[in-house]
Amino acid sequence: HYAFWQAGVYHRDVSPGNMVWYRNGTVLMGILNDYDLSSLVTALGPQGNERTGTILFMALDLLSKKGQQGEVKHLYRHDL
């Protein structure tokens, strides 16, 4: 997730249902999938997916009135 964020891809819907786990020998590997709500930092103007996600896993400031009006900048911590 962090590597994608650094590259300018915001997942916007990190939740248990969007994670897949598997074992590679003794190492547990995780994959974040379901990028249909993601966005690119380089996108110009609103794309309609700025405040999306699984509500139970969304940051409270994104769910606030200002957040719903697009007045809260999307931060890395909002996806965690």
Secondary structure, 3 states (H helix, E strand, C coil): CHHHHHCCEECCCCCHHHEEEEEECCEEEEEECCCCCCEECCCCCCCCCCCCCCHHHCCHHHHCHHHHCCCCCCCHHHHC
